[in-house]
Amino acid sequence: MTTTLPEARRSPEAAERGRPHRSPRTTGRRNWAGGLAGWLWLVVVAVPLYWTLITSLKAQSRYYAENPLVPPADPTLDNYRLVIESDFVRYFANSVVVTVGAVVPAVVFSFMAAYAIVRGPRMRVLRAMNGLFLMGLAIPLQATVIPVYLIIIKLQLYDSLLALILPSVAFAIPLSVLVLANFVRDVPKELFDSMRVDGAGEWTTMWRLAAPLTRPAILTVTIFNALTIWNGFLLPLVLTQSPQRRTLPLALWTFQGQYGVNVPAVLAAVVLTTLPVLILYAFGRRQLLSGLTAGFSR
């Protein structure tokens, strides 16, 4: 015969085991305001993307005659064919050359500068260089267009891809140095000391120790600078003139006539221009977000 103890005489452990388990979802309040704001932001972002995609599949003659948010009854790929036949491959190659030619030296130089500032000898010159890099974050690109234009003219580089690469490298360095320096600073100093005790020089220590441990930051600044330079419009507009030197953002002007704009063709060019950016962001999204948040939160 078994007896049951009253609830008041049970031990706290037994009483706790006897209570029904409640999940955190049932006990916490639902954030209706946050959910509603998230859905509204999703609509704000999704509607322009949806409109861009369906409009790029419409014929130009029926663009103004149909509801802009209704999918086309007879979708066509003529706009994409027109874009590809309008030297799209050349513009795409120019953008790739400018992006790769600017990102690679900017990241390499920024990493070496960050290592010298954090782990190099404590010299006034290095501290001054760090302040100079930080000052570069406060100077916008628009404020330096005229000096950059005059320098490019003096160097006889106007209307060339090199005229786009050099300023892009300069403007990519300040933020890259800041992010990379924060990561290099978090590498334990004992690891550098042990490498030096084993006879490794500064160059070996930088590339064999600091570079692998700061790989997330290197990928972060690479992706961020690549997206920024790929979407650049002001420098190609000011520093180039001939159609052979146009990049993809500037090439959208090709579909603007004297009396109108071929909107479906422009949006088809936008879709083709955005595809490499979406692919790059899809593969590097996690590294980009984690690198930026970790670099500024440590």
C-alpha positions in Angstrom: 0.0 0.0 0.0 1.4 3.3 -1.1 0.8 6.7 0.5 1.0 10.1 -1.1 2.6 12.9 0.7 0.7 16.2 0.8 2.0 18.9 -1.6 3.1 21.1 1.3 5.3 18.3 2.8 7.1 17.3 -0.4 10.7 18.2 -0.9 11.4 21.1 -3.3 13.1 18.6 -5.7 10.0 16.3 -5.7 7.6 19.2 -6.2 9.7 20.5 -9.1 9.7 17.1 -10.7 6.0 16.8 -10.3 5.2 20.1 -12.1 4.4 20.0 -15.8 7.2 21.2 -18.0 6.5 24.5 -19.8 8.5 25.5 -22.9 10.0 29.0 -23.1 7.7 29.8 -26.0 4.6 29.3 -23.9 5.8 31.4 -21.0 7.3 34.3 -22.9 5.4 37.0 -24.6 5.3 37.2 -28.4 6.9 40.2 -29.9 4.1 41.2 -32.2 5.6 44.7 -32.9 8.9 43.2 -33.9 7.3 40.6 -36.1 5.1 43.2 -37.8 8.1 45.4 -38.4 10.0 42.5 -39.9 7.2 41.6 -42.3 6.9 45.3 -43.3 10.6 45.5 -44.0 10.4 42.3 -46.0 7.7 43.8 -48.2 9.7 47.0 -48.6 12.7 45.0 -49.8 10.8 42.3 -51.8 8.5 44.6 -53.9 11.3 46.5 -55.7 13.1 43.2 -56.4 9.9 41.6 -57.7 9.1 44.6 -59.9 12.6 44.7 -61.3 12.5 41.0 -62.3 9.0 41.0 -63.9 9.7 44.3 -65.7 12.9 42.9 -67.2 10.7 40.2 -68.8 8.3 42.7 -70.5 8.4 44.1 -73.9 9.1 47.8 -74.2 6.0 48.4 -76.2 3.8 47.0 -73.5 5.6 48.5 -70.5 3.4 51.5 -70.1 0.2 49.7 -71.1 0.2 47.1 -68.3 0.0 47.2 -64.5 3.6 47.5 -63.3 3.0 44.9 -60.5 1.3 42.2 -62.7 3.6 39.6 -64.3 3.7 39.7 -68.1 1.3 37.5 -69.9 3.9 36.7 -72.6 7.4 37.1 -71.0 10.3 37.6 -73.3 14.0 37.5 -73.1 14.6 40.1 -75.8 15.7 42.6 -73.2 18.5 40.3 -71.9 19.5 39.6 -75.5 19.7 43.3 -76.2 21.8 43.9 -73.2 24.3 41.1 -74.0 24.5 42.3 -77.6 25.3 45.9 -76.4 28.9 45.1 -75.4 27.8 43.7 -72.0 30.7 41.2 -72.0 33.2 44.1 -72.4 31.7 46.1 -69.6 31.6 43.0 -67.4 35.3 42.3 -68.1 36.2 45.9 -67.2 34.3 45.7 -63.9 36.1 42.4 -63.1 39.5 43.9 -63.9 38.9 47.0 -61.8 37.5 45.0 -58.9 40.2 42.4 -58.8 43.0 44.9 -59.6 41.9 47.1 -56.7 40.8 44.5 -54.0 44.0 42.4 -54.1 46.6 45.1 -53.5 44.3 46.9 -51.1 43.8 43.8 -48.9 47.5 42.8 -49.0 48.7 46.3 -48.2 46.1 46.8 -45.5 47.1 43.5 -43.8 50.8 44.4 -43.8 50.0 47.9 -42.4 47.7 46.4 -39.7 50.4 44.0 -38.7 53.1 46.7 -38.6 50.8 49.0 -36.5 49.8 46.3 -34.0 52.9 44.0 -33.7 55.6 46.1 -35.2 58.1 48.2 -33.2 56.6 51.0 -31.2 57.6 53.9 -33.4 56.1 57.3 -33.8 55.9 56.9 -37.5 53.6 53.8 -37.2 51.4 55.6 -34.7 51.2 58.6 -37.1 50.3 56.2 -40.0 47.5 54.7 -37.9 46.1 58.1 -37.3 46.4 58.9 -41.0 44.4 55.7 -41.9 41.7 56.6 -39.4 41.5 60.1 -40.8 40.8 58.6 -44.2 37.5 57.2 -42.9 36.3 60.8 -42.3 36.9 61.9 -45.8 34.2 60.9 -48.3 34.9 60.1 -51.9 32.8 63.0 -53.2 35.0 65.5 -51.4 38.1 64.3 -53.3 36.9 63.9 -56.8 38.5 67.1 -58.1 42.0 66.4 -56.6 41.8 62.8 -57.8 40.9 64.0 -61.3 43.8 66.4 -61.4 46.2 63.8 -60.2 45.1 61.3 -62.8 45.4 64.0 -65.5 49.0 64.8 -64.3 49.9 61.1 -64.4 48.4 60.8 -68.0 46.2 58.0 -66.9 42.8 59.5 -67.8 40.4 57.2 -69.6 42.1 54.0 -68.5 41.3 51.2 -66.1 44.3 52.0 -64.1 42.8 55.4 -63.4 39.9 53.6 -61.6 42.1 51.0 -59.8 44.5 53.4 -58.1 41.8 55.6 -56.3 39.8 52.5 -55.5 42.8 51.0 -53.7 43.4 54.2 -51.8 39.8 54.5 -50.6 39.6 50.8 -49.6 42.6 50.9 -47.3 41.4 52.9 -44.2 38.4 50.6 -43.3 40.4 47.5 -44.2 43.3 48.6 -41.9 40.8 49.3 -39.0 39.1 45.9 -39.3 42.4 43.9 -39.7 44.2 45.7 -36.9 41.4 44.7 -34.5 41.8 41.1 -35.4 45.6 41.1 -35.3 45.5 42.7 -31.9 43.4 39.8 -30.6 46.0 37.2 -31.6 47.8 36.2 -28.3 51.2 37.9 -28.0 52.7 34.7 -26.7 52.3 33.1 -30.1 54.3 35.8 -31.7 57.0 35.5 -29.0 57.2 31.7 -29.5 57.6 32.2 -33.3 60.4 34.6 -32.7 62.1 32.3 -30.2 62.1 29.6 -32.8 64.0 31.9 -35.2 61.2 33.1 -37.4 61.5 36.6 -38.9 58.8 39.2 -39.1 57.8 38.3 -42.6 57.4 34.6 -41.7 55.5 35.4 -38.6 53.1 37.7 -40.4 52.3 35.2 -43.2 52.6 31.9 -41.3 50.9 33.0 -38.0 48.9 36.2 -38.3 47.4 35.6 -41.8 45.8 32.2 -41.0 44.5 33.4 -37.7 42.9 36.5 -39.2 41.4 34.7 -42.2 37.8 35.7 -41.3 38.8 39.4 -41.3 40.7 39.1 -44.5 37.6 37.5 -46.2 35.4 40.2 -44.7 37.4 43.1 -46.1 37.8 41.3 -49.4 34.1 40.8 -49.9 33.1 44.3 -48.6 35.6 46.1 -50.8 34.7 43.9 -53.8 31.0 44.8 -53.4 31.8 48.5 -53.0 34.1 48.7 -56.0 31.9 46.6 -58.2 29.0 49.0 -57.6 31.1 52.2 -58.0 29.7 54.8 -60.3 31.3 58.2 -59.5 34.9 57.3 -60.3 34.1 55.7 -63.7 31.9 58.7 -64.6 34.6 61.2 -63.8 37.8 59.4 -64.8 36.7 57.6 -68.0 35.2 58.9 -71.3 35.3 56.3 -74.1 32.7 53.5 -74.2 35.5 50.9 -74.2 36.4 51.8 -70.6 32.9 51.7 -69.1 32.1 49.5 -66.2 28.7 47.9 -65.6 27.1 50.6 -63.4 28.1 53.3 -65.9 27.0 51.1 -68.9 23.4 51.4 -67.8 23.5 54.8 -69.6 23.6 53.0 -72.9 19.9 52.3 -72.7 19.0 56.0 -72.2 18.0 57.6 -75.4 17.4 61.3 -76.3 13.6 61.1 -75.9 13.1 58.2 -73.5 14.5 55.4 -71.5 14.2 51.7 -72.3 13.2 50.7 -68.8 12.9 46.9 -69.4 16.3 46.8 -70.9 17.8 48.9 -68.1 16.3 46.5 -65.5 17.5 43.5 -67.4 21.0 45.0 -67.2 20.5 45.6 -63.5 19.6 42.0 -63.0 22.7 40.8 -64.9 24.9 43.3 -63.0 23.5 42.1 -59.7 23.9 38.4 -60.2 27.7 38.3 -59.5 27.1 40.4 -56.4 24.4 38.1 -55.2 26.5 35.0 -55.8 29.5 36.6 -54.0 27.2 37.6 -51.1 25.6 34.2 -50.9 29.0 32.5 -50.5 30.5 35.1 -48.2 27.5 36.4 -46.2 28.4 34.5 -43.0 32.0 35.6 -43.1 31.1 39.2 -43.9 28.6 39.6 -41.0 30.7 37.7 -38.4 33.9 39.4 -39.4 32.4 42.9 -39.2 30.6 42.3 -35.9 33.6 40.6 -34.3 36.0 43.2 -35.5 34.2 46.1 -33.9 32.8 44.3 -30.8 36.1 43.0 -29.4 
